[in-house]
């Protein structure tokens, strides 16, 4: 949600490119986790959805870097966001490695 709010101030010409892509990838992290959670009784399906979430989180970090380079986000704000995504990625990797523990 924080990225969504910040992206409201991006230039209009970025609405259908950088802004839209960043919003989609950031939202996709949580939606993939939710889909995976519903499939947790099937370890492989659960891990696959978490892998998708991991990929979307990494994509979001890339969009954050673009935002800094384009001067749409201040570096200190971007560092905070990037660090949050590093933490999310760490949690996802741990969940993938231990997918069997979440099985119900």
Backbone as XML, in Angstrom:
<?xml version="1.0"?>
<chain id="A" units="angstrom">
  <residue number="1" name="UNK">
    <atom name="N" x="0.830" y="-1.196" z="0.000"/>
    <atom name="CA" x="0.000" y="0.000" z="0.000"/>
    <atom name="C" x="0.873" y="1.258" z="0.000"/>
  </residue>
  <residue number="2" name="UNK">
    <atom name="N" x="2.018" y="1.146" z="0.650"/>
    <atom name="CA" x="2.901" y="2.306" z="0.700"/>
    <atom name="C" x="3.385" y="2.674" z="-0.713"/>
  </residue>
  <residue number="3" name="UNK">
    <atom name="N" x="3.734" y="1.671" z="-1.493"/>
    <atom name="CA" x="4.152" y="1.934" z="-2.876"/>
    <atom name="C" x="3.012" y="2.545" z="-3.687"/>
  </residue>
  <residue number="4" name="UNK">
    <atom name="N" x="1.819" y="2.053" z="-3.464"/>
    <atom name="CA" x="0.660" y="2.597" z="-4.167"/>
    <atom name="C" x="0.515" y="4.088" z="-3.861"/>
  </residue>
  <residue number="5" name="UNK">
    <atom name="N" x="0.590" y="4.439" z="-2.593"/>
    <atom name="CA" x="0.455" y="5.842" z="-2.203"/>
    <atom name="C" x="1.576" y="6.701" z="-2.786"/>
  </residue>
  <residue number="6" name="UNK">
    <atom name="N" x="2.800" y="6.200" z="-2.697"/>
    <atom name="CA" x="3.933" y="6.955" z="-3.228"/>
    <atom name="C" x="3.823" y="7.142" z="-4.737"/>
  </residue>
  <residue number="7" name="UNK">
    <atom name="N" x="3.324" y="6.126" z="-5.422"/>
    <atom name="CA" x="3.262" y="6.192" z="-6.886"/>
    <atom name="C" x="2.225" y="7.198" z="-7.395"/>
  </residue>
  <residue number="8" name="UNK">
    <atom name="N" x="1.347" y="7.658" z="-6.535"/>
    <atom name="CA" x="0.364" y="8.668" z="-6.944"/>
    <atom name="C" x="1.030" y="9.967" z="-7.378"/>
  </residue>
  <residue number="9" name="UNK">
    <atom name="N" x="2.246" y="10.198" z="-6.895"/>
    <atom name="CA" x="2.946" y="11.437" z="-7.243"/>
    <atom name="C" x="3.846" y="11.289" z="-8.468"/>
  </residue>
  <residue number="10" name="UNK">
    <atom name="N" x="3.901" y="10.099" z="-9.068"/>
    <atom name="CA" x="4.745" y="9.892" z="-10.243"/>
    <atom name="C" x="4.157" y="10.648" z="-11.432"/>
  </residue>
  <residue number="11" name="UNK">
    <atom name="N" x="4.994" y="10.978" z="-12.394"/>
    <atom name="CA" x="4.513" y="11.715" z="-13.577"/>
    <atom name="C" x="3.413" y="10.957" z="-14.334"/>
  </residue>
  <residue number="12" name="UNK">
    <atom name="N" x="2.538" y="11.716" z="-14.899"/>
    <atom name="CA" x="1.404" y="11.154" z="-15.642"/>
    <atom name="C" x="1.858" y="10.216" z="-16.772"/>
  </residue>
  <residue number="13" name="UNK">
    <atom name="N" x="2.963" y="10.567" z="-17.426"/>
    <atom name="CA" x="3.427" y="9.743" z="-18.548"/>
    <atom name="C" x="3.916" y="8.356" z="-18.113"/>
  </residue>
  <residue number="14" name="UNK">
    <atom name="N" x="4.103" y="8.166" z="-16.811"/>
    <atom name="CA" x="4.521" y="6.857" z="-16.292"/>
    <atom name="C" x="3.334" y="6.006" z="-15.837"/>
  </residue>
  <residue number="15" name="UNK">
    <atom name="N" x="2.127" y="6.544" z="-15.943"/>
    <atom name="CA" x="0.944" y="5.859" z="-15.423"/>
    <atom name="C" x="0.791" y="4.436" z="-15.950"/>
  </residue>
  <residue number="16" name="UNK">
    <atom name="N" x="1.001" y="4.230" z="-17.241"/>
    <atom name="CA" x="0.753" y="2.916" z="-17.836"/>
    <atom name="C" x="2.017" y="2.092" z="-18.024"/>
  </residue>
  <residue number="17" name="UNK">
    <atom name="N" x="3.120" y="2.584" z="-17.539"/>
    <atom name="CA" x="4.342" y="1.795" z="-17.660"/>
    <atom name="C" x="4.896" y="1.509" z="-16.273"/>
  </residue>
  <residue number="18" name="UNK">
    <atom name="N" x="5.801" y="2.309" z="-15.816"/>
    <atom name="CA" x="6.453" y="2.055" z="-14.535"/>
    <atom name="C" x="5.456" y="1.976" z="-13.375"/>
  </residue>
  <residue number="19" name="UNK">
    <atom name="N" x="4.566" y="2.924" z="-13.266"/>
    <atom name="CA" x="3.612" y="2.952" z="-12.149"/>
    <atom name="C" x="2.745" y="1.700" z="-12.129"/>
  </residue>
  <residue number="20" name="UNK">
    <atom name="N" x="2.169" y="1.374" z="-13.264"/>
    <atom name="CA" x="1.293" y="0.206" z="-13.345"/>
    <atom name="C" x="2.056" y="-1.081" z="-13.057"/>
  </residue>
  <residue number="21" name="UNK">
    <atom name="N" x="3.239" y="-1.224" z="-13.644"/>
    <atom name="CA" x="4.022" y="-2.442" z="-13.432"/>
    <atom name="C" x="4.439" y="-2.602" z="-11.976"/>
  </residue>
  <residue number="22" name="UNK">
    <atom name="N" x="4.852" y="-1.502" z="-11.355"/>
    <atom name="CA" x="5.270" y="-1.569" z="-9.950"/>
    <atom name="C" x="4.079" y="-1.917" z="-9.056"/>
  </residue>
  <residue number="23" name="UNK">
    <atom name="N" x="2.944" y="-1.318" z="-9.326"/>
    <atom name="CA" x="1.752" y="-1.620" z="-8.533"/>
    <atom name="C" x="1.350" y="-3.077" z="-8.692"/>
  </residue>
  <residue number="24" name="UNK">
    <atom name="N" x="1.392" y="-3.578" z="-9.911"/>
    <atom name="CA" x="1.007" y="-4.970" z="-10.167"/>
    <atom name="C" x="1.944" y="-5.949" z="-9.460"/>
  </residue>
  <residue number="25" name="UNK">
    <atom name="N" x="3.245" y="-5.724" z="-9.579"/>
    <atom name="CA" x="4.182" y="-6.666" z="-8.964"/>
    <atom name="C" x="4.102" y="-6.622" z="-7.441"/>
  </residue>
  <residue number="26" name="UNK">
    <atom name="N" x="3.946" y="-5.434" z="-6.884"/>
    <atom name="CA" x="3.874" y="-5.350" z="-5.420"/>
    <atom name="C" x="2.600" y="-6.006" z="-4.882"/>
  </residue>
  <residue number="27" name="UNK">
    <atom name="N" x="1.495" y="-5.832" z="-5.588"/>
    <atom name="CA" x="0.246" y="-6.471" z="-5.164"/>
    <atom name="C" x="0.300" y="-7.983" z="-5.367"/>
  </residue>
  <residue number="28" name="UNK">
    <atom name="N" x="1.010" y="-8.393" z="-6.384"/>
    <atom name="CA" x="1.089" y="-9.813" z="-6.703"/>
    <atom name="C" x="1.819" y="-10.613" z="-5.630"/>
  </residue>
  <residue number="29" name="UNK">
    <atom name="N" x="2.692" y="-9.964" z="-4.879"/>
    <atom name="CA" x="3.391" y="-10.662" z="-3.792"/>
    <atom name="C" x="2.361" y="-11.231" z="-2.818"/>
  </residue>
  <residue number="30" name="UNK">
    <atom name="N" x="1.502" y="-10.387" z="-2.310"/>
    <atom name="CA" x="0.528" y="-10.846" z="-1.309"/>
    <atom name="C" x="-0.530" y="-11.769" z="-1.904"/>
  </residue>
  <residue number="31" name="UNK">
    <atom name="N" x="-0.924" y="-11.530" z="-3.151"/>
    <atom name="CA" x="-1.940" y="-12.403" z="-3.738"/>
    <atom name="C" x="-1.388" y="-13.803" z="-4.003"/>
  </residue>
  <residue number="32" name="UNK">
    <atom name="N" x="-0.128" y="-13.898" z="-4.386"/>
    <atom name="CA" x="0.479" y="-15.219" z="-4.562"/>
    <atom name="C" x="0.619" y="-15.948" z="-3.234"/>
  </residue>
  <residue number="33" name="UNK">
    <atom name="N" x="0.942" y="-15.228" z="-2.182"/>
    <atom name="CA" x="1.021" y="-15.847" z="-0.854"/>
    <atom name="C" x="-0.362" y="-16.356" z="-0.452"/>
  </residue>
  <residue number="34" name="UNK">
    <atom name="N" x="-1.384" y="-15.550" z="-0.691"/>
    <atom name="CA" x="-2.751" y="-15.966" z="-0.343"/>
    <atom name="C" x="-3.168" y="-17.207" z="-1.124"/>
  </residue>
  <residue number="35" name="UNK">
    <atom name="N" x="-2.864" y="-17.228" z="-2.415"/>
    <atom name="CA" x="-3.194" y="-18.405" z="-3.222"/>
    <atom name="C" x="-2.436" y="-19.627" z="-2.728"/>
  </residue>
  <residue number="36" name="UNK">
    <atom name="N" x="-1.172" y="-19.439" z="-2.417"/>
    <atom name="CA" x="-0.363" y="-20.543" z="-1.904"/>
    <atom name="C" x="-0.881" y="-21.068" z="-0.589"/>
  </residue>
  <residue number="37" name="UNK">
    <atom name="N" x="-1.307" y="-20.161" z="0.272"/>
    <atom name="CA" x="-1.814" y="-20.572" z="1.583"/>
    <atom name="C" x="-3.008" y="-21.508" z="1.441"/>
  </residue>
  <residue number="38" name="UNK">
    <atom name="N" x="-3.862" y="-21.223" z="0.486"/>
    <atom name="CA" x="-5.032" y="-22.079" z="0.253"/>
    <atom name="C" x="-4.634" y="-23.438" z="-0.305"/>
  </residue>
  <residue number="39" name="UNK">
    <atom name="N" x="-3.424" y="-23.524" z="-0.877"/>
    <atom name="CA" x="-2.954" y="-24.777" z="-1.467"/>
    <atom name="C" x="-1.919" y="-25.479" z="-0.578"/>
  </residue>
  <residue number="40" name="UNK">
    <atom name="N" x="-1.783" y="-25.033" z="0.654"/>
    <atom name="CA" x="-0.690" y="-25.522" z="1.489"/>
    <atom name="C" x="-0.736" y="-27.012" z="1.778"/>
  </residue>
  <residue number="41" name="UNK">
    <atom name="N" x="-1.883" y="-27.661" z="1.598"/>
    <atom name="CA" x="-1.933" y="-29.108" z="1.831"/>
    <atom name="C" x="-1.185" y="-29.865" z="0.734"/>
  </residue>
  <residue number="42" name="UNK">
    <atom name="N" x="-0.888" y="-29.173" z="-0.373"/>
    <atom name="CA" x="-0.112" y="-29.750" z="-1.467"/>
    <atom name="C" x="1.238" y="-29.026" z="-1.500"/>
  </residue>
  <residue number="43" name="UNK">
    <atom name="N" x="2.229" y="-29.645" z="-0.924"/>
    <atom name="CA" x="3.524" y="-28.992" z="-0.717"/>
    <atom name="C" x="4.091" y="-28.359" z="-1.994"/>
  </residue>
  <residue number="44" name="UNK">
    <atom name="N" x="4.063" y="-29.072" z="-3.097"/>
    <atom name="CA" x="4.630" y="-28.549" z="-4.344"/>
    <atom name="C" x="3.868" y="-27.319" z="-4.836"/>
  </residue>
  <residue number="45" name="UNK">
    <atom name="N" x="2.542" y="-27.346" z="-4.754"/>
    <atom name="CA" x="1.739" y="-26.204" z="-5.192"/>
    <atom name="C" x="1.981" y="-24.996" z="-4.285"/>
  </residue>
  <residue number="46" name="UNK">
    <atom name="N" x="2.081" y="-25.257" z="-3.001"/>
    <atom name="CA" x="2.356" y="-24.196" z="-2.032"/>
    <atom name="C" x="3.705" y="-23.540" z="-2.339"/>
  </residue>
  <residue number="47" name="UNK">
    <atom name="N" x="4.726" y="-24.369" z="-2.511"/>
    <atom name="CA" x="6.063" y="-23.854" z="-2.801"/>
    <atom name="C" x="6.087" y="-23.092" z="-4.126"/>
  </residue>
  <residue number="48" name="UNK">
    <atom name="N" x="5.346" y="-23.580" z="-5.114"/>
    <atom name="CA" x="5.307" y="-22.906" z="-6.418"/>
    <atom name="C" x="4.729" y="-21.495" z="-6.299"/>
  </residue>
  <residue number="49" name="UNK">
    <atom name="N" x="3.656" y="-21.348" z="-5.552"/>
    <atom name="CA" x="3.050" y="-20.016" z="-5.383"/>
    <atom name="C" x="3.983" y="-19.092" z="-4.597"/>
  </residue>
  <residue number="50" name="UNK">
    <atom name="N" x="4.689" y="-19.655" z="-3.617"/>
    <atom name="CA" x="5.656" y="-18.847" z="-2.864"/>
    <atom name="C" x="6.813" y="-18.431" z="-3.770"/>
  </residue>
  <residue number="51" name="UNK">
    <atom name="N" x="7.217" y="-19.317" z="-4.678"/>
    <atom name="CA" x="8.250" y="-18.950" z="-5.659"/>
    <atom name="C" x="7.775" y="-17.812" z="-6.541"/>
  </residue>
  <residue number="52" name="UNK">
    <atom name="N" x="6.504" y="-17.854" z="-6.939"/>
    <atom name="CA" x="5.944" y="-16.756" z="-7.722"/>
    <atom name="C" x="5.984" y="-15.453" z="-6.924"/>
  </residue>
  <residue number="53" name="UNK">
    <atom name="N" x="5.630" y="-15.526" z="-5.645"/>
    <atom name="CA" x="5.660" y="-14.336" z="-4.781"/>
    <atom name="C" x="7.084" y="-13.804" z="-4.660"/>
  </residue>
  <residue number="54" name="UNK">
    <atom name="N" x="8.040" y="-14.717" z="-4.543"/>
    <atom name="CA" x="9.451" y="-14.320" z="-4.456"/>
    <atom name="C" x="9.881" y="-13.566" z="-5.721"/>
  </residue>
  <residue number="55" name="UNK">
    <atom name="N" x="9.498" y="-14.080" z="-6.870"/>
    <atom name="CA" x="9.843" y="-13.430" z="-8.132"/>
    <atom name="C" x="9.210" y="-12.042" z="-8.232"/>
  </residue>
  <residue number="56" name="UNK">
    <atom name="N" x="7.969" y="-11.914" z="-7.802"/>
    <atom name="CA" x="7.283" y="-10.614" z="-7.849"/>
    <atom name="C" x="7.930" y="-9.614" z="-6.892"/>
  </residue>
  <residue number="57" name="UNK">
    <atom name="N" x="8.378" y="-10.089" z="-5.740"/>
    <atom name="CA" x="9.052" y="-9.201" z="-4.783"/>
    <atom name="C" x="10.370" y="-8.698" z="-5.374"/>
  </residue>
  <residue number="58" name="UNK">
    <atom name="N" x="11.106" y="-9.591" z="-6.036"/>
    <atom name="CA" x="12.361" y="-9.179" z="-6.682"/>
    <atom name="C" x="12.079" y="-8.183" z="-7.815"/>
  </residue>
  <residue number="59" name="UNK">
    <atom name="N" x="11.000" y="-8.414" z="-8.566"/>
    <atom name="CA" x="10.625" y="-7.471" z="-9.620"/>
    <atom name="C" x="10.295" y="-6.106" z="-9.025"/>
  </residue>
  <residue number="60" name="UNK">
    <atom name="N" x="9.586" y="-6.103" z="-7.919"/>
    <atom name="CA" x="9.233" y="-4.839" z="-7.270"/>
    <atom name="C" x="10.490" y="-4.085" z="-6.849"/>
  </residue>
  <residue number="61" name="UNK">
    <atom name="N" x="11.477" y="-4.806" z="-6.346"/>
    <atom name="CA" x="12.734" y="-4.143" z="-5.982"/>
    <atom name="C" x="13.375" y="-3.485" z="-7.209"/>
  </residue>
  <residue number="62" name="UNK">
    <atom name="N" x="13.278" y="-4.128" z="-8.343"/>
    <atom name="CA" x="13.839" y="-3.557" z="-9.566"/>
    <atom name="C" x="13.105" y="-2.279" z="-9.947"/>
  </residue>
  <residue number="63" name="UNK">
    <atom name="N" x="11.775" y="-2.284" z="-9.826"/>
    <atom name="CA" x="11.005" y="-1.071" z="-10.118"/>
    <atom name="C" x="11.362" y="0.050" z="-9.145"/>
  </residue>
  <residue number="64" name="UNK">
    <atom name="N" x="11.614" y="-0.295" z="-7.900"/>
    <atom name="CA" x="12.031" y="0.713" z="-6.909"/>
    <atom name="C" x="13.346" y="1.354" z="-7.359"/>
  </residue>
  <residue number="65" name="UNK">
    <atom name="N" x="14.267" y="0.536" z="-7.846"/>
    <atom name="CA" x="15.546" y="1.070" z="-8.341"/>
    <atom name="C" x="15.322" y="2.019" z="-9.520"/>
  </residue>
  <residue number="66" name="UNK">
    <atom name="N" x="14.439" y="1.642" z="-10.441"/>
    <atom name="CA" x="14.112" y="2.529" z="-11.567"/>
    <atom name="C" x="13.556" y="3.857" z="-11.059"/>
  </residue>
  <residue number="67" name="UNK">
    <atom name="N" x="12.702" y="3.794" z="-10.048"/>
    <atom name="CA" x="12.093" y="5.017" z="-9.503"/>
    <atom name="C" x="13.137" y="5.967" z="-8.943"/>
  </residue>
  <residue number="68" name="UNK">
    <atom name="N" x="14.162" y="5.420" z="-8.329"/>
    <atom name="CA" x="15.248" y="6.262" z="-7.812"/>
    <atom name="C" x="16.023" y="6.877" z="-8.971"/>
  </residue>
  <residue number="69" name="UNK">
    <atom name="N" x="16.372" y="6.049" z="-9.949"/>
    <atom name="CA" x="17.149" y="6.538" z="-11.096"/>
    <atom name="C" x="16.388" y="7.601" z="-11.890"/>
  </residue>
  <residue number="70" name="UNK">
    <atom name="N" x="15.079" y="7.476" z="-11.936"/>
    <atom name="CA" x="14.250" y="8.464" z="-12.642"/>
    <atom name="C" x="13.900" y="9.661" z="-11.763"/>
  </residue>
  <residue number="71" name="UNK">
    <atom name="N" x="14.353" y="9.619" z="-10.534"/>
    <atom name="CA" x="14.132" y="10.697" z="-9.554"/>
    <atom name="C" x="12.661" y="10.839" z="-9.141"/>
  </residue>
  <residue number="72" name="UNK">
    <atom name="N" x="11.931" y="9.711" z="-9.143"/>
    <atom name="CA" x="10.540" y="9.704" z="-8.690"/>
    <atom name="C" x="10.446" y="9.384" z="-7.203"/>
  </residue>
  <residue number="73" name="UNK">
    <atom name="N" x="11.477" y="8.733" z="-6.681"/>
    <atom name="CA" x="11.542" y="8.422" z="-5.248"/>
    <atom name="C" x="12.872" y="8.908" z="-4.704"/>
  </residue>
  <residue number="74" name="UNK">
    <atom name="N" x="12.834" y="9.458" z="-3.510"/>
    <atom name="CA" x="14.080" y="9.843" z="-2.848"/>
    <atom name="C" x="14.802" y="8.565" z="-2.419"/>
  </residue>
  <residue number="75" name="UNK">
    <atom name="N" x="16.107" y="8.627" z="-2.474"/>
    <atom name="CA" x="16.924" y="7.447" z="-2.178"/>
    <atom name="C" x="16.642" y="6.881" z="-0.782"/>
  </residue>
  <residue number="76" name="UNK">
    <atom name="N" x="16.495" y="7.728" z="0.223"/>
    <atom name="CA" x="16.260" y="7.211" z="1.574"/>
    <atom name="C" x="14.916" y="6.488" z="1.690"/>
  </residue>
  <residue number="77" name="UNK">
    <atom name="N" x="13.911" y="6.966" z="0.996"/>
    <atom name="CA" x="12.606" y="6.295" z="0.973"/>
    <atom name="C" x="12.740" y="4.949" z="0.264"/>
  </residue>
  <residue number="78" name="UNK">
    <atom name="N" x="13.438" y="4.958" z="-0.852"/>
    <atom name="CA" x="13.628" y="3.733" z="-1.630"/>
    <atom name="C" x="14.430" y="2.691" z="-0.839"/>
  </residue>
  <residue number="79" name="UNK">
    <atom name="N" x="15.438" y="3.138" z="-0.118"/>
    <atom name="CA" x="16.236" y="2.197" z="0.691"/>
    <atom name="C" x="15.344" y="1.516" z="1.719"/>
  </residue>
  <residue number="80" name="UNK">
    <atom name="N" x="14.465" y="2.265" z="2.344"/>
    <atom name="CA" x="13.533" y="1.676" z="3.312"/>
    <atom name="C" x="12.624" y="0.641" z="2.669"/>
  </residue>
  <residue number="81" name="UNK">
    <atom name="N" x="12.088" y="0.971" z="1.512"/>
    <atom name="CA" x="11.213" y="0.038" z="0.791"/>
    <atom name="C" x="11.987" y="-1.201" z="0.346"/>
  </residue>
  <residue number="82" name="UNK">
    <atom name="N" x="13.164" y="-0.974" z="-0.205"/>
    <atom name="CA" x="13.993" y="-2.076" z="-0.686"/>
    <atom name="C" x="14.336" y="-3.028" z="0.467"/>
  </residue>
  <residue number="83" name="UNK">
    <atom name="N" x="14.642" y="-2.460" z="1.620"/>
    <atom name="CA" x="14.969" y="-3.265" z="2.801"/>
    <atom name="C" x="13.761" y="-4.081" z="3.254"/>
  </residue>
  <residue number="84" name="UNK">
    <atom name="N" x="12.587" y="-3.487" z="3.208"/>
    <atom name="CA" x="11.368" y="-4.232" z="3.555"/>
    <atom name="C" x="11.177" y="-5.417" z="2.614"/>
  </residue>
  <residue number="85" name="UNK">
    <atom name="N" x="11.444" y="-5.201" z="1.339"/>
    <atom name="CA" x="11.328" y="-6.306" z="0.386"/>
    <atom name="C" x="12.411" y="-7.356" z="0.600"/>
  </residue>
  <residue number="86" name="UNK">
    <atom name="N" x="13.595" y="-6.953" z="1.041"/>
    <atom name="CA" x="14.623" y="-7.940" z="1.409"/>
    <atom name="C" x="14.126" y="-8.834" z="2.542"/>
  </residue>
  <residue number="87" name="UNK">
    <atom name="N" x="13.452" y="-8.227" z="3.518"/>
    <atom name="CA" x="12.899" y="-9.001" z="4.639"/>
    <atom name="C" x="11.800" y="-9.952" z="4.152"/>
  </residue>
  <residue number="88" name="UNK">
    <atom name="N" x="10.947" y="-9.467" z="3.274"/>
    <atom name="CA" x="9.887" y="-10.309" z="2.702"/>
    <atom name="C" x="10.508" y="-11.474" z="1.936"/>
  </residue>
  <residue number="89" name="UNK">
    <atom name="N" x="11.534" y="-11.175" z="1.138"/>
    <atom name="CA" x="12.212" y="-12.230" z="0.386"/>
    <atom name="C" x="12.824" y="-13.277" z="1.312"/>
  </residue>
  <residue number="90" name="UNK">
    <atom name="N" x="13.424" y="-12.836" z="2.401"/>
    <atom name="CA" x="14.006" y="-13.779" z="3.365"/>
    <atom name="C" x="12.936" y="-14.691" z="3.959"/>
  </residue>
  <residue number="91" name="UNK">
    <atom name="N" x="11.793" y="-14.105" z="4.297"/>
    <atom name="CA" x="10.699" y="-14.909" z="4.856"/>
    <atom name="C" x="10.177" y="-15.904" z="3.825"/>
  </residue>
  <residue number="92" name="UNK">
    <atom name="N" x="10.039" y="-15.465" z="2.586"/>
    <atom name="CA" x="9.545" y="-16.354" z="1.533"/>
    <atom name="C" x="10.501" y="-17.514" z="1.294"/>
  </residue>
  <residue number="93" name="UNK">
    <atom name="N" x="11.793" y="-17.221" z="1.246"/>
    <atom name="CA" x="12.782" y="-18.281" z="1.042"/>
    <atom name="C" x="12.719" y="-19.293" z="2.181"/>
  </residue>
  <residue number="94" name="UNK">
    <atom name="N" x="12.603" y="-18.800" z="3.413"/>
    <atom name="CA" x="12.499" y="-19.707" z="4.565"/>
    <atom name="C" x="11.237" y="-20.570" z="4.472"/>
  </residue>
  <residue number="95" name="UNK">
    <atom name="N" x="10.137" y="-19.973" z="4.049"/>
    <atom name="CA" x="8.893" y="-20.736" z="3.902"/>
    <atom name="C" x="9.012" y="-21.777" z="2.792"/>
  </residue>
  <residue number="96" name="UNK">
    <atom name="N" x="9.671" y="-21.425" z="1.710"/>
    <atom name="CA" x="9.846" y="-22.371" z="0.600"/>
    <atom name="C" x="10.705" y="-23.545" z="1.050"/>
  </residue>
  <residue number="97" name="UNK">
    <atom name="N" x="11.796" y="-23.243" z="1.749"/>
    <atom name="CA" x="12.688" y="-24.301" z="2.228"/>
    <atom name="C" x="11.984" y="-25.245" z="3.202"/>
  </residue>
  <residue number="98" name="UNK">
    <atom name="N" x="11.000" y="-24.730" z="3.918"/>
    <atom name="CA" x="10.277" y="-25.526" z="4.921"/>
    <atom name="C" x="8.809" y="-25.676" z="4.563"/>
  </residue>
  <residue number="99" name="UNK">
    <atom name="N" x="8.534" y="-25.783" z="3.275"/>
    <atom name="CA" x="7.131" y="-25.876" z="2.819"/>
    <atom name="C" x="6.396" y="-27.023" z="3.495"/>
  </residue>
  <residue number="100" name="UNK">
    <atom name="N" x="7.107" y="-28.099" z="3.773"/>
    <atom name="CA" x="6.477" y="-29.262" z="4.416"/>
    <atom name="C" x="5.916" y="-28.923" z="5.806"/>
  </residue>
  <residue number="101" name="UNK">
    <atom name="N" x="6.531" y="-27.980" z="6.486"/>
    <atom name="CA" x="6.095" y="-27.615" z="7.838"/>
    <atom name="C" x="4.738" y="-26.910" z="7.843"/>
  </residue>
  <residue number="102" name="UNK">
    <atom name="N" x="4.348" y="-26.335" z="6.716"/>
    <atom name="CA" x="3.086" y="-25.592" z="6.612"/>
    <atom name="C" x="1.938" y="-26.468" z="6.135"/>
  </residue>
  <residue number="103" name="UNK">
    <atom name="N" x="2.281" y="-27.688" z="5.757"/>
    <atom name="CA" x="1.281" y="-28.600" z="5.195"/>
    <atom name="C" x="0.224" y="-28.940" z="6.235"/>
  </residue>
  <residue number="104" name="UNK">
    <atom name="N" x="-1.026" y="-28.933" z="5.808"/>
    <atom name="CA" x="-2.141" y="-29.304" z="6.688"/>
    <atom name="C" x="-2.969" y="-30.345" z="6.036"/>
  </residue>
</chain>
